[in-house]
Amino acid sequence: HVTCMCLCTLYAPSRLSVCACARACWAQSWLERYGYLPAKGAGLGTYRSAETLSSAVAAMQQLYGIPVTGDMDELTLRWMKRPRCGVPDRISRGGGDAAAAGSTRRRKRFAVNGLKWSHRHITYNIHNYTPKVGEYETRQAIRQ
């Protein structure tokens, strides 16, 4: 965050206050954390183009159903500050930019390849029974 704030004050000292730079840095970090910007790696510096940031903000606004401006306005910041889970909204595919990839859903962890399951008889084994339900009721529930 210190690097981001220093870059803000170096590149635009007359346009942005230090507080606005800190807010912009926090927002950029939020966009990275939730998949709208690629994480900073060895190949990426701390500077991002205005177009990249604007498209990431626009993608977030579109997903959240707020007016799409591409600008970090007060409404967008309010939505970013709301409590939420830590799972990213967007998953990057192949290390690219998630916002550019257009993926708003998580990748499926299974493959449907059209092949039919060849086994008709499935075997199972129950090792423990819950005392509340009991052995007989558990077996009956699984048989159904």
C-alpha positions as CSV (number, residue, x, y, z in Angstrom):
1,H,0.0,0.0,0.0
2,V,2.9,2.3,0.7
3,T,4.1,2.0,-2.9
4,C,0.7,2.7,-4.3
5,M,0.3,5.8,-2.1
6,C,3.8,7.1,-3.1
7,L,3.0,6.6,-6.8
8,C,-0.3,8.5,-6.4
9,T,1.5,11.4,-4.8
10,L,4.2,11.4,-7.4
11,Y,2.0,11.2,-10.5
12,A,-0.9,13.3,-9.5
13,P,-0.1,15.6,-6.5
14,S,-2.3,18.4,-7.7
15,R,-5.4,16.3,-8.5
16,L,-5.6,13.9,-5.6
17,S,-5.2,14.4,-1.9
18,V,-3.3,11.8,0.2
19,C,-6.6,10.6,1.5
20,A,-8.0,10.1,-2.0
21,C,-4.8,8.2,-2.9
22,A,-5.2,5.9,0.0
23,R,-8.8,5.2,-1.0
24,A,-7.8,4.5,-4.6
25,C,-5.1,2.2,-3.3
26,W,-7.6,0.3,-1.1
27,A,-10.0,0.0,-4.0
28,Q,-7.4,-1.3,-6.3
29,S,-6.4,-3.9,-3.6
30,W,-10.1,-4.8,-3.2
31,L,-10.5,-5.3,-7.0
32,E,-7.4,-7.6,-7.0
33,R,-8.7,-9.6,-4.0
34,Y,-12.1,-10.3,-5.6
35,G,-10.8,-11.1,-9.1
36,Y,-11.5,-8.0,-11.1
37,L,-7.8,-7.2,-11.5
38,P,-5.0,-9.8,-11.9
39,A,-2.9,-10.2,-8.7
40,K,0.4,-8.4,-8.8
41,G,3.1,-10.9,-9.8
42,A,6.6,-10.9,-10.9
43,G,5.6,-9.6,-14.3
44,L,3.3,-6.8,-13.1
45,G,4.4,-3.5,-11.6
46,T,2.4,-1.5,-9.1
47,Y,1.2,0.9,-11.8
48,R,-2.0,0.1,-13.7
49,S,-3.4,2.0,-16.6
50,A,-6.5,4.1,-16.2
51,E,-8.3,1.9,-18.8
52,T,-7.5,-1.3,-16.9
53,L,-8.8,0.2,-13.6
54,S,-11.9,1.7,-15.3
55,S,-12.8,-1.6,-16.9
56,A,-12.4,-3.5,-13.6
57,V,-14.6,-1.0,-11.8
58,A,-17.2,-1.2,-14.6
59,A,-17.2,-5.0,-14.4
60,M,-17.7,-4.8,-10.6
61,Q,-20.5,-2.3,-11.0
62,Q,-22.2,-4.4,-13.6
63,L,-22.1,-7.5,-11.5
64,Y,-23.4,-5.7,-8.4
65,G,-26.3,-4.1,-10.4
66,I,-25.3,-0.5,-9.8
67,P,-25.0,2.2,-12.5
68,V,-22.0,1.3,-14.7
69,T,-19.8,4.4,-14.9
70,G,-16.3,2.9,-14.7
71,D,-15.5,5.6,-12.1
72,M,-14.8,5.0,-8.4
73,D,-17.8,7.0,-7.2
74,E,-19.3,7.0,-3.6
75,L,-22.0,4.4,-4.4
76,T,-19.3,2.0,-5.7
77,L,-17.2,2.5,-2.7
78,R,-20.2,1.9,-0.4
79,W,-20.8,-1.4,-2.1
80,M,-17.1,-2.3,-1.8
81,K,-17.1,-1.6,1.9
82,R,-20.1,-3.9,2.6
83,P,-19.4,-7.1,4.5
84,R,-18.9,-10.2,2.3
85,C,-17.3,-13.6,2.0
86,G,-13.7,-13.9,0.9
87,V,-14.5,-15.9,-2.3
88,P,-13.6,-13.9,-5.4
89,D,-16.5,-12.9,-7.7
90,R,-14.4,-13.6,-10.8
91,I,-11.8,-16.3,-11.4
92,S,-9.0,-15.6,-13.7
93,R,-8.4,-18.3,-16.4
94,G,-4.8,-19.0,-17.3
95,G,-3.3,-16.2,-15.3
96,G,-4.9,-13.5,-17.5
97,D,-7.0,-10.5,-16.6
98,A,-10.3,-11.8,-15.1
99,A,-12.1,-8.7,-16.1
100,A,-11.0,-9.1,-19.7
101,A,-11.9,-12.8,-19.6
102,G,-15.5,-11.9,-18.8
103,S,-15.9,-14.8,-16.4
104,T,-18.5,-14.0,-13.7
105,R,-18.9,-17.6,-12.6
106,R,-16.6,-20.0,-10.8
107,R,-15.0,-22.8,-12.8
108,K,-16.8,-26.1,-12.5
109,R,-14.9,-28.8,-10.8
110,F,-16.3,-31.7,-12.8
111,A,-16.5,-32.7,-16.4
112,V,-19.7,-33.7,-18.2
113,N,-18.5,-35.5,-21.3
114,G,-21.7,-37.3,-22.3
115,L,-20.6,-40.7,-21.2
116,K,-23.2,-42.7,-19.3
117,W,-22.2,-44.3,-15.9
118,S,-21.8,-48.0,-16.7
119,H,-22.5,-49.4,-13.2
120,R,-26.1,-50.0,-12.1
121,H,-25.3,-51.5,-8.7
122,I,-23.6,-49.1,-6.3
123,T,-22.1,-50.5,-3.1
124,Y,-21.6,-48.5,0.1
125,N,-20.7,-49.0,3.7
126,I,-21.8,-47.1,6.8
127,H,-19.2,-47.0,9.6
128,N,-20.9,-44.8,12.1
129,Y,-24.6,-44.1,12.9
130,T,-25.9,-41.1,14.7
131,P,-27.6,-41.8,18.0
132,K,-30.4,-39.4,17.1
133,V,-31.5,-41.2,14.0
134,G,-30.4,-44.8,14.7
135,E,-29.1,-47.6,12.5
136,Y,-32.4,-48.8,11.0
137,E,-33.6,-45.3,10.0
138,T,-30.2,-44.4,8.5
139,R,-30.2,-47.5,6.3
140,Q,-33.7,-46.9,5.2
141,A,-32.9,-43.3,4.2
142,I,-29.9,-44.3,2.2
143,R,-31.8,-47.2,0.4
144,Q,-34.4,-44.7,-0.8
